[in-house]
Amino acid sequence: KVALAAAEELQKDGISCEVIDLRSVRPIDYAAIVESVKKTNRLVIVEEAWPLSSIATEITYHVQKHAFDYLDAPIQRVNSFDVPLPYAPTLIQAILPNVEKTVKAVKAVMYRD
């Protein structure tokens, strides 16, 4: 939901995004990800997990190994903060990926900060 909402927000700024929703992480659809990188020359990964040892880390490794020459910008990851998950709902929302963080990451790979 975050990625789709961010894509809608970015569309207002004239930035078109391709969103790939990985329905499963085993097997990861690397072919779809690599094809998207070949088409867009960029990659932003949005994941609710912590950044260390996450699926985003594995996807980043795979893309850099198999599609590095297609990248026009460093891969950006939008993960939860690397802290224990808080109990209070407002704090939970503060550490999770959101539209604002995702839009900022996309603009960074587009060099439109």
A tleap script that builds the chain and sets N, CA, C and O, in Angstrom:
source leaprc.protein.ff14SB
mol = sequence {
  NLYS VAL ALA LEU ALA ALA ALA GLU GLU LEU
  GLN LYS ASP GLY ILE SER CYS GLU VAL ILE
  ASP LEU ARG SER VAL ARG PRO ILE ASP TYR
  ALA ALA ILE VAL GLU SER VAL LYS LYS THR
  ASN ARG LEU VAL ILE VAL GLU GLU ALA TRP
  PRO LEU SER SER ILE ALA THR GLU ILE THR
  TYR HIE VAL GLN LYS HIE ALA PHE ASP TYR
  LEU ASP ALA PRO ILE GLN ARG VAL ASN SER
  PHE ASP VAL PRO LEU PRO TYR ALA PRO THR
  LEU ILE GLN ALA ILE LEU PRO ASN VAL GLU
  LYS THR VAL LYS ALA VAL LYS ALA VAL MET
  TYR ARG CASP
}
set mol.1.N position { 0.816 -1.194 0.000 }
set mol.1.CA position { 0.000 0.000 0.000 }
set mol.1.C position { 0.860 1.258 0.000 }
set mol.1.O position { 0.537 2.238 -0.670 }
set mol.2.N position { 1.959 1.225 0.756 }
set mol.2.CA position { 2.846 2.387 0.838 }
set mol.2.C position { 3.447 2.691 -0.527 }
set mol.2.O position { 3.469 3.846 -0.952 }
set mol.3.N position { 3.932 1.670 -1.211 }
set mol.3.CA position { 4.573 1.882 -2.510 }
set mol.3.C position { 3.584 2.426 -3.538 }
set mol.3.O position { 3.926 3.315 -4.318 }
set mol.4.N position { 2.370 1.899 -3.542 }
set mol.4.CA position { 1.364 2.379 -4.495 }
set mol.4.C position { 0.955 3.814 -4.198 }
set mol.4.O position { 0.779 4.615 -5.116 }
set mol.5.N position { 0.803 4.140 -2.925 }
set mol.5.CA position { 0.460 5.519 -2.548 }
set mol.5.C position { 1.596 6.469 -2.909 }
set mol.5.O position { 1.353 7.588 -3.360 }
set mol.6.N position { 2.831 6.028 -2.712 }
set mol.6.CA position { 3.984 6.856 -3.079 }
set mol.6.C position { 4.037 7.052 -4.590 }
set mol.6.O position { 4.348 8.146 -5.061 }
set mol.7.N position { 3.739 6.006 -5.352 }
set mol.7.CA position { 3.729 6.117 -6.817 }
set mol.7.C position { 2.692 7.133 -7.281 }
set mol.7.O position { 2.942 7.899 -8.212 }
set mol.8.N position { 1.529 7.140 -6.635 }
set mol.8.CA position { 0.501 8.133 -6.974 }
set mol.8.C position { 0.980 9.546 -6.656 }
set mol.8.O position { 0.756 10.473 -7.434 }
set mol.9.N position { 1.635 9.706 -5.520 }
set mol.9.CA position { 2.165 11.018 -5.120 }
set mol.9.C position { 3.249 11.479 -6.096 }
set mol.9.O position { 3.293 12.650 -6.472 }
set mol.10.N position { 4.111 10.565 -6.499 }
set mol.10.CA position { 5.192 10.904 -7.423 }
set mol.10.C position { 4.657 11.245 -8.813 }
set mol.10.O position { 5.243 12.060 -9.525 }
set mol.11.N position { 3.549 10.624 -9.192 }
set mol.11.CA position { 2.936 10.914 -10.491 }
set mol.11.C position { 2.571 12.390 -10.595 }
set mol.11.O position { 2.631 12.970 -11.679 }
set mol.12.N position { 2.194 12.998 -9.473 }
set mol.12.CA position { 1.862 14.430 -9.452 }
set mol.12.C position { 3.070 15.294 -9.797 }
set mol.12.O position { 2.923 16.407 -10.301 }
set mol.13.N position { 4.278 14.767 -9.518 }
set mol.13.CA position { 5.518 15.480 -9.841 }
set mol.13.C position { 6.084 15.059 -11.195 }
set mol.13.O position { 7.198 15.444 -11.552 }
set mol.14.N position { 5.325 14.276 -11.941 }
set mol.14.CA position { 5.774 13.846 -13.255 }
set mol.14.C position { 6.740 12.681 -13.227 }
set mol.14.O position { 7.429 12.432 -14.216 }
set mol.15.N position { 6.808 11.960 -12.118 }
set mol.15.CA position { 7.692 10.800 -12.003 }
set mol.15.C position { 6.840 9.541 -12.095 }
set mol.15.O position { 5.978 9.299 -11.249 }
set mol.16.N position { 7.087 8.744 -13.124 }
set mol.16.CA position { 6.357 7.496 -13.316 }
set mol.16.C position { 7.116 6.360 -12.646 }
set mol.16.O position { 8.327 6.227 -12.827 }
set mol.17.N position { 6.414 5.546 -11.878 }
set mol.17.CA position { 7.043 4.450 -11.138 }
set mol.17.C position { 6.443 3.116 -11.544 }
set mol.17.O position { 5.256 3.016 -11.854 }
set mol.18.N position { 7.277 2.106 -11.538 }
set mol.18.CA position { 6.799 0.740 -11.714 }
set mol.18.C position { 6.862 0.070 -10.350 }
set mol.18.O position { 7.929 0.016 -9.738 }
set mol.19.N position { 5.741 -0.437 -9.868 }
set mol.19.CA position { 5.684 -1.084 -8.558 }
set mol.19.C position { 5.550 -2.585 -8.767 }
set mol.19.O position { 4.637 -3.047 -9.451 }
set mol.20.N position { 6.460 -3.335 -8.177 }
set mol.20.CA position { 6.408 -4.795 -8.215 }
set mol.20.C position { 6.043 -5.258 -6.815 }
set mol.20.O position { 6.780 -5.007 -5.862 }
set mol.21.N position { 4.922 -5.924 -6.692 }
set mol.21.CA position { 4.470 -6.436 -5.401 }
set mol.21.C position { 4.867 -7.904 -5.316 }
set mol.21.O position { 4.262 -8.758 -5.965 }
set mol.22.N position { 5.884 -8.190 -4.513 }
set mol.22.CA position { 6.309 -9.578 -4.350 }
set mol.22.C position { 5.303 -10.295 -3.456 }
set mol.22.O position { 5.267 -10.064 -2.247 }
set mol.23.N position { 4.509 -11.141 -4.034 }
set mol.23.CA position { 3.495 -11.874 -3.265 }
set mol.23.C position { 4.132 -12.937 -2.381 }
set mol.23.O position { 3.581 -13.308 -1.344 }
set mol.24.N position { 5.272 -13.414 -2.791 }
set mol.24.CA position { 5.989 -14.397 -1.974 }
set mol.24.C position { 7.469 -14.068 -2.026 }
set mol.24.O position { 7.950 -13.450 -2.975 }
set mol.25.N position { 8.169 -14.481 -1.013 }
set mol.25.CA position { 9.610 -14.227 -0.988 }
set mol.25.C position { 10.405 -15.508 -1.238 }
set mol.25.O position { 11.636 -15.507 -1.213 }
set mol.26.N position { 9.692 -16.576 -1.473 }
set mol.26.CA position { 10.358 -17.817 -1.833 }
set mol.26.C position { 9.489 -18.554 -2.819 }
set mol.26.O position { 8.490 -19.133 -2.392 }
set mol.27.N position { 9.776 -18.580 -4.060 }
set mol.27.CA position { 10.950 -17.970 -4.683 }
set mol.27.C position { 10.721 -16.480 -4.963 }
set mol.27.O position { 9.599 -16.049 -5.226 }
set mol.28.N position { 11.785 -15.723 -4.902 }
set mol.28.CA position { 11.731 -14.306 -5.261 }
set mol.28.C position { 11.744 -14.210 -6.786 }
set mol.28.O position { 12.521 -14.900 -7.446 }
set mol.29.N position { 10.903 -13.376 -7.332 }
set mol.29.CA position { 10.824 -13.204 -8.785 }
set mol.29.C position { 11.933 -12.250 -9.245 }
set mol.29.O position { 11.677 -11.099 -9.597 }
set mol.30.N position { 13.166 -12.757 -9.234 }
set mol.30.CA position { 14.311 -11.935 -9.625 }
set mol.30.C position { 14.206 -11.471 -11.074 }
set mol.30.O position { 14.633 -10.363 -11.400 }
set mol.31.N position { 13.646 -12.301 -11.939 }
set mol.31.CA position { 13.550 -11.927 -13.357 }
set mol.31.C position { 12.725 -10.656 -13.531 }
set mol.31.O position { 13.101 -9.775 -14.303 }
set mol.32.N position { 11.611 -10.556 -12.823 }
set mol.32.CA position { 10.768 -9.352 -12.921 }
set mol.32.C position { 11.501 -8.129 -12.388 }
set mol.32.O position { 11.384 -7.039 -12.949 }
set mol.33.N position { 12.251 -8.305 -11.312 }
set mol.33.CA position { 12.992 -7.184 -10.724 }
set mol.33.C position { 14.089 -6.720 -11.672 }
set mol.33.O position { 14.243 -5.522 -11.908 }
set mol.34.N position { 14.845 -7.656 -12.212 }
set mol.34.CA position { 15.937 -7.303 -13.131 }
set mol.34.C position { 15.383 -6.653 -14.395 }
set mol.34.O position { 15.962 -5.685 -14.888 }
set mol.35.N position { 14.278 -7.160 -14.927 }
set mol.35.CA position { 13.663 -6.542 -16.108 }
set mol.35.C position { 13.221 -5.113 -15.817 }
set mol.35.O position { 13.357 -4.234 -16.667 }
set mol.36.N position { 12.694 -4.880 -14.624 }
set mol.36.CA position { 12.289 -3.527 -14.238 }
set mol.36.C position { 13.497 -2.601 -14.155 }
set mol.36.O position { 13.435 -1.451 -14.591 }
set mol.37.N position { 14.594 -3.101 -13.596 }
set mol.37.CA position { 15.822 -2.297 -13.509 }
set mol.37.C position { 16.347 -1.988 -14.905 }
set mol.37.O position { 16.799 -0.871 -15.161 }
set mol.38.N position { 16.296 -2.951 -15.803 }
set mol.38.CA position { 16.744 -2.711 -17.177 }
set mol.38.C position { 15.899 -1.636 -17.860 }
set mol.38.O position { 16.403 -0.875 -18.686 }
set mol.39.N position { 14.622 -1.579 -17.514 }
set mol.39.CA position { 13.713 -0.609 -18.118 }
set mol.39.C position { 13.831 0.771 -17.471 }
set mol.39.O position { 13.818 1.787 -18.167 }
set mol.40.N position { 13.944 0.810 -16.140 }
set mol.40.CA position { 13.915 2.089 -15.414 }
set mol.40.C position { 15.290 2.606 -15.015 }
set mol.40.O position { 15.456 3.796 -14.748 }
set mol.41.N position { 16.271 1.718 -14.973 }
set mol.41.CA position { 17.650 2.038 -14.574 }
set mol.41.C position { 17.774 2.456 -13.114 }
set mol.41.O position { 18.758 3.086 -12.726 }
set mol.42.N position { 16.781 2.107 -12.309 }
set mol.42.CA position { 16.797 2.479 -10.895 }
set mol.42.C position { 16.056 1.422 -10.091 }
set mol.42.O position { 15.286 0.630 -10.635 }
set mol.43.N position { 16.309 1.427 -8.756 }
set mol.43.CA position { 15.600 0.491 -7.885 }
set mol.43.C position { 15.468 1.084 -6.494 }
set mol.43.O position { 16.454 1.490 -5.879 }
set mol.44.N position { 14.233 1.126 -6.009 }
set mol.44.CA position { 13.936 1.490 -4.624 }
set mol.44.C position { 13.145 0.324 -4.050 }
set mol.44.O position { 12.128 -0.079 -4.614 }
set mol.45.N position { 13.608 -0.213 -2.938 }
set mol.45.CA position { 12.955 -1.355 -2.304 }
set mol.45.C position { 12.299 -0.883 -1.015 }
set mol.45.O position { 12.954 -0.284 -0.162 }
set mol.46.N position { 11.011 -1.154 -0.874 }
set mol.46.CA position { 10.260 -0.776 0.327 }
set mol.46.C position { 9.886 -2.057 1.053 }
set mol.46.O position { 9.243 -2.941 0.488 }
set mol.47.N position { 10.300 -2.148 2.323 }
set mol.47.CA position { 10.050 -3.357 3.104 }
set mol.47.C position { 9.911 -2.986 4.570 }
set mol.47.O position { 10.647 -2.133 5.067 }
set mol.48.N position { 8.976 -3.618 5.267 }
set mol.48.CA position { 8.756 -3.308 6.673 }
set mol.48.C position { 9.783 -3.945 7.602 }
set mol.48.O position { 9.796 -3.633 8.793 }
set mol.49.N position { 10.626 -4.810 7.108 }
set mol.49.CA position { 11.611 -5.480 7.959 }
set mol.49.C position { 12.756 -4.534 8.321 }
set mol.49.O position { 12.926 -3.471 7.724 }
set mol.50.N position { 13.533 -4.959 9.318 }
set mol.50.CA position { 14.741 -4.209 9.655 }
set mol.50.C position { 15.721 -4.301 8.490 }
set mol.50.O position { 15.656 -5.256 7.716 }
set mol.51.N position { 16.620 -3.340 8.345 }
set mol.51.CA position { 17.517 -3.344 7.182 }
set mol.51.C position { 18.547 -4.477 7.175 }
set mol.51.O position { 18.929 -4.945 6.103 }
set mol.52.N position { 18.997 -4.921 8.331 }
set mol.52.CA position { 20.028 -5.961 8.399 }
set mol.52.C position { 19.425 -7.330 8.090 }
set mol.52.O position { 18.448 -7.737 8.718 }
set mol.53.N position { 19.996 -8.022 7.143 }
set mol.53.CA position { 19.575 -9.381 6.779 }
set mol.53.C position { 18.120 -9.447 6.328 }
set mol.53.O position { 17.404 -10.390 6.663 }
set mol.54.N position { 17.696 -8.465 5.583 }
set mol.54.CA position { 16.309 -8.426 5.114 }
set mol.54.C position { 16.217 -8.944 3.679 }
set mol.54.O position { 17.234 -9.186 3.029 }
set mol.55.N position { 14.998 -9.108 3.199 }
set mol.55.CA position { 14.786 -9.476 1.799 }
set mol.55.C position { 15.340 -8.371 0.897 }
set mol.55.O position { 15.871 -8.648 -0.178 }
set mol.56.N position { 15.214 -7.123 1.339 }
set mol.56.CA position { 15.749 -5.994 0.567 }
set mol.56.C position { 17.256 -6.130 0.368 }
set mol.56.O position { 17.779 -5.799 -0.696 }
set mol.57.N position { 17.940 -6.611 1.380 }
set mol.57.CA position { 19.385 -6.822 1.274 }
set mol.57.C position { 19.690 -7.870 0.211 }
set mol.57.O position { 20.607 -7.695 -0.592 }
set mol.58.N position { 18.931 -8.950 0.204 }
set mol.58.CA position { 19.135 -10.021 -0.770 }
set mol.58.C position { 18.817 -9.543 -2.188 }
set mol.58.O position { 19.545 -9.864 -3.127 }
set mol.59.N position { 17.749 -8.789 -2.345 }
set mol.59.CA position { 17.394 -8.254 -3.665 }
set mol.59.C position { 18.481 -7.294 -4.150 }
set mol.59.O position { 18.865 -7.323 -5.319 }
set mol.60.N position { 18.970 -6.452 -3.252 }
set mol.60.CA position { 20.043 -5.521 -3.599 }
set mol.60.C position { 21.270 -6.271 -4.097 }
set mol.60.O position { 21.855 -5.907 -5.117 }
set mol.61.N position { 21.661 -7.320 -3.374 }
set mol.61.CA position { 22.814 -8.127 -3.784 }
set mol.61.C position { 22.588 -8.709 -5.181 }
set mol.61.O position { 23.463 -8.622 -6.043 }
set mol.62.N position { 21.424 -9.298 -5.400 }
set mol.62.CA position { 21.147 -9.952 -6.677 }
set mol.62.C position { 21.167 -8.950 -7.836 }
set mol.62.O position { 21.740 -9.228 -8.890 }
set mol.63.N position { 20.553 -7.808 -7.644 }
set mol.63.CA position { 20.510 -6.802 -8.713 }
set mol.63.C position { 21.910 -6.265 -8.996 }
set mol.63.O position { 22.276 -6.079 -10.156 }
set mol.64.N position { 22.689 -6.017 -7.959 }
set mol.64.CA position { 24.044 -5.522 -8.196 }
set mol.64.C position { 24.906 -6.573 -8.879 }
set mol.64.O position { 25.822 -6.229 -9.626 }
set mol.65.N position { 24.629 -7.838 -8.638 }
set mol.65.CA position { 25.394 -8.904 -9.281 }
set mol.65.C position { 24.977 -9.108 -10.738 }
set mol.65.O position { 25.821 -9.359 -11.598 }
set mol.66.N position { 23.664 -9.000 -11.014 }
set mol.66.CA position { 23.159 -9.360 -12.338 }
set mol.66.C position { 22.708 -8.189 -13.207 }
set mol.66.O position { 22.462 -8.376 -14.398 }
set mol.67.N position { 22.595 -6.990 -12.643 }
set mol.67.CA position { 22.105 -5.859 -13.448 }
set mol.67.C position { 22.816 -4.557 -13.093 }
set mol.67.O position { 22.272 -3.474 -13.308 }
set mol.68.N position { 24.011 -4.656 -12.559 }
set mol.68.CA position { 24.737 -3.468 -12.108 }
set mol.68.C position { 24.914 -2.442 -13.221 }
set mol.68.O position { 24.756 -1.244 -12.991 }
set mol.69.N position { 25.239 -2.900 -14.414 }
set mol.69.CA position { 25.512 -1.982 -15.523 }
set mol.69.C position { 24.279 -1.201 -15.974 }
set mol.69.O position { 24.406 -0.211 -16.696 }
set mol.70.N position { 23.109 -1.627 -15.564 }
set mol.70.CA position { 21.878 -0.923 -15.932 }
set mol.70.C position { 21.507 0.173 -14.939 }
set mol.70.O position { 20.665 1.019 -15.243 }
set mol.71.N position { 22.119 0.173 -13.764 }
set mol.71.CA position { 21.759 1.137 -12.718 }
set mol.71.C position { 22.358 2.510 -13.000 }
set mol.71.O position { 23.556 2.633 -13.257 }
set mol.72.N position { 21.518 3.540 -12.950 }
set mol.72.CA position { 21.973 4.924 -13.093 }
set mol.72.C position { 22.098 5.623 -11.747 }
set mol.72.O position { 22.502 6.784 -11.683 }
set mol.73.N position { 21.755 4.922 -10.676 }
set mol.73.CA position { 21.824 5.490 -9.323 }
set mol.73.C position { 21.968 4.337 -8.337 }
set mol.73.O position { 21.587 3.206 -8.641 }
set mol.74.N position { 22.514 4.616 -7.164 }
set mol.74.CA position { 22.598 3.564 -6.145 }
set mol.74.C position { 21.199 3.071 -5.753 }
set mol.74.O position { 20.240 3.843 -5.741 }
set mol.75.N position { 21.099 1.801 -5.440 }
set mol.75.CA position { 19.836 1.232 -4.967 }
set mol.75.C position { 19.500 1.842 -3.615 }
set mol.75.O position { 20.368 1.971 -2.750 }
set mol.76.N position { 18.253 2.212 -3.438 }
set mol.76.CA position { 17.779 2.758 -2.160 }
set mol.76.C position { 16.852 1.743 -1.502 }
set mol.76.O position { 16.023 1.117 -2.162 }
set mol.77.N position { 17.008 1.593 -0.188 }
set mol.77.CA position { 16.110 0.727 0.584 }
set mol.77.C position { 15.348 1.591 1.576 }
set mol.77.O position { 15.926 2.456 2.234 }
set mol.78.N position { 14.055 1.351 1.676 }
set mol.78.CA position { 13.218 2.022 2.667 }
set mol.78.C position { 12.737 0.922 3.610 }
set mol.78.O position { 11.790 0.198 3.303 }
set mol.79.N position { 13.394 0.807 4.749 }
set mol.79.CA position { 13.083 -0.223 5.740 }
set mol.79.C position { 12.568 0.415 7.017 }
set mol.79.O position { 12.562 1.637 7.166 }
set mol.80.N position { 12.135 -0.439 7.935 }
set mol.80.CA position { 11.839 0.037 9.282 }
set mol.80.C position { 13.144 0.473 9.928 }
set mol.80.O position { 14.218 0.015 9.540 }
set mol.81.N position { 13.050 1.355 10.912 }
set mol.81.CA position { 14.248 1.725 11.656 }
set mol.81.C position { 14.781 0.492 12.374 }
set mol.81.O position { 14.014 -0.400 12.735 }
set mol.82.N position { 16.074 0.442 12.578 }
set mol.82.CA position { 16.713 -0.710 13.216 }
set mol.82.C position { 16.608 -0.591 14.737 }
set mol.82.O position { 17.610 -0.445 15.436 }
set mol.83.N position { 15.381 -0.656 15.223 }
set mol.83.CA position { 15.091 -0.570 16.661 }
set mol.83.C position { 14.035 -1.625 16.987 }
set mol.83.O position { 13.326 -2.084 16.092 }
set mol.84.N position { 13.924 -2.013 18.258 }
set mol.84.CA position { 12.845 -2.937 18.621 }
set mol.84.C position { 11.485 -2.314 18.306 }
set mol.84.O position { 11.301 -1.104 18.442 }
set mol.85.N position { 10.547 -3.142 17.889 }
set mol.85.CA position { 9.214 -2.651 17.551 }
set mol.85.C position { 8.512 -2.139 18.804 }
set mol.85.O position { 8.333 -2.892 19.761 }
set mol.86.N position { 8.116 -0.875 18.812 }
set mol.86.CA position { 7.447 -0.321 19.995 }
set mol.86.C position { 6.014 -0.835 20.109 }
set mol.86.O position { 5.473 -1.424 19.173 }
set mol.87.N position { 5.420 -0.604 21.254 }
set mol.87.CA position { 4.059 -1.064 21.515 }
set mol.87.C position { 3.018 -0.013 21.131 }
set mol.87.O position { 1.937 -0.351 20.648 }
set mol.88.N position { 3.340 1.241 21.344 }
set mol.88.CA position { 2.384 2.320 21.081 }
set mol.88.C position { 2.157 2.479 19.572 }
set mol.88.O position { 3.122 2.545 18.809 }
set mol.89.N position { 0.899 2.540 19.136 }
set mol.89.CA position { 0.600 2.659 17.699 }
set mol.89.C position { 1.269 3.856 17.021 }
set mol.89.O position { 1.704 3.747 15.875 }
set mol.90.N position { 1.357 4.984 17.705 }
set mol.90.CA position { 1.994 6.151 17.085 }
set mol.90.C position { 3.480 5.920 16.873 }
set mol.90.O position { 4.045 6.379 15.880 }
set mol.91.N position { 4.116 5.216 17.793 }
set mol.91.CA position { 5.539 4.917 17.631 }
set mol.91.C position { 5.762 3.865 16.551 }
set mol.91.O position { 6.756 3.908 15.826 }
set mol.92.N position { 4.837 2.926 16.452 }
set mol.92.CA position { 4.941 1.920 15.390 }
set mol.92.C position { 4.927 2.614 14.033 }
set mol.92.O position { 5.750 2.309 13.170 }
set mol.93.N position { 4.005 3.537 13.842 }
set mol.93.CA position { 3.910 4.257 12.572 }
set mol.93.C position { 5.157 5.092 12.294 }
set mol.93.O position { 5.514 5.311 11.136 }
set mol.94.N position { 5.814 5.556 13.347 }
set mol.94.CA position { 7.008 6.391 13.179 }
set mol.94.C position { 8.201 5.601 12.655 }
set mol.94.O position { 9.061 6.167 11.981 }
set mol.95.N position { 8.269 4.304 12.951 }
set mol.95.CA position { 9.445 3.541 12.535 }
set mol.95.C position { 9.245 2.772 11.235 }
set mol.95.O position { 10.219 2.352 10.610 }
set mol.96.N position { 7.999 2.582 10.823 }
set mol.96.CA position { 7.733 1.822 9.601 }
set mol.96.C position { 7.942 2.682 8.350 }
set mol.96.O position { 7.869 3.909 8.421 }
set mol.97.N position { 8.203 2.039 7.206 }
set mol.97.CA position { 8.252 2.797 5.954 }
set mol.97.C position { 6.912 3.488 5.714 }
set mol.97.O position { 5.856 2.944 6.037 }
set mol.98.N position { 6.965 4.674 5.152 }
set mol.98.CA position { 5.730 5.396 4.844 }
set mol.98.C position { 5.875 6.081 3.488 }
set mol.98.O position { 6.918 5.993 2.840 }
set mol.99.N position { 4.827 6.753 3.079 }
set mol.99.CA position { 4.818 7.406 1.766 }
set mol.99.C position { 5.904 8.472 1.688 }
set mol.99.O position { 6.615 8.560 0.687 }
set mol.100.N position { 6.036 9.276 2.725 }
set mol.100.CA position { 7.022 10.362 2.715 }
set mol.100.C position { 8.445 9.833 2.547 }
set mol.100.O position { 9.211 10.363 1.741 }
set mol.101.N position { 8.802 8.798 3.296 }
set mol.101.CA position { 10.150 8.218 3.189 }
set mol.101.C position { 10.367 7.598 1.810 }
set mol.101.O position { 11.455 7.692 1.241 }
set mol.102.N position { 9.330 6.969 1.285 }
set mol.102.CA position { 9.437 6.327 -0.023 }
set mol.102.C position { 9.588 7.358 -1.137 }
set mol.102.O position { 10.417 7.191 -2.030 }
set mol.103.N position { 8.795 8.415 -1.087 }
set mol.103.CA position { 8.902 9.491 -2.081 }
set mol.103.C position { 10.298 10.106 -2.035 }
set mol.103.O position { 10.890 10.381 -3.078 }
set mol.104.N position { 10.815 10.320 -0.850 }
set mol.104.CA position { 12.157 10.894 -0.699 }
set mol.104.C position { 13.212 9.980 -1.323 }
set mol.104.O position { 14.131 10.462 -1.985 }
set mol.105.N position { 13.091 8.666 -1.120 }
set mol.105.CA position { 14.050 7.717 -1.693 }
set mol.105.C position { 13.978 7.707 -3.216 }
set mol.105.O position { 15.008 7.667 -3.889 }
set mol.106.N position { 12.766 7.743 -3.758 }
set mol.106.CA position { 12.617 7.758 -5.221 }
set mol.106.C position { 13.196 9.043 -5.800 }
set mol.106.O position { 13.893 9.009 -6.814 }
set mol.107.N position { 12.917 10.154 -5.172 }
set mol.107.CA position { 13.476 11.418 -5.670 }
set mol.107.C position { 14.998 11.418 -5.581 }
set mol.107.O position { 15.668 12.039 -6.407 }
set mol.108.N position { 15.545 10.733 -4.592 }
set mol.108.CA position { 17.007 10.641 -4.471 }
set mol.108.C position { 17.603 9.880 -5.651 }
set mol.108.O position { 18.623 10.303 -6.197 }
set mol.109.N position { 16.984 8.756 -6.060 }
set mol.109.CA position { 17.531 8.013 -7.198 }
set mol.109.C position { 17.262 8.714 -8.525 }
set mol.109.O position { 17.904 8.417 -9.532 }
set mol.110.N position { 16.316 9.639 -8.519 }
set mol.110.CA position { 16.036 10.437 -9.716 }
set mol.110.C position { 16.855 11.735 -9.718 }
set mol.110.O position { 16.774 12.534 -10.651 }
set mol.111.N position { 17.638 11.923 -8.664 }
set mol.111.CA position { 18.434 13.142 -8.475 }
set mol.111.C position { 17.555 14.383 -8.486 }
set mol.111.O position { 17.877 15.393 -9.111 }
set mol.112.N position { 16.424 14.280 -7.771 }
set mol.112.CA position { 15.479 15.394 -7.655 }
set mol.112.C position { 15.220 15.741 -6.194 }
set mol.112.O position { 14.091 16.083 -5.843 }
set mol.113.N position { 16.206 15.664 -5.354 }
set mol.113.CA position { 16.018 15.933 -3.921 }
set mol.113.C position { 15.463 17.305 -3.713 }
set mol.113.O position { 15.237 17.712 -2.573 }
savepdb mol mol.pdb
quit
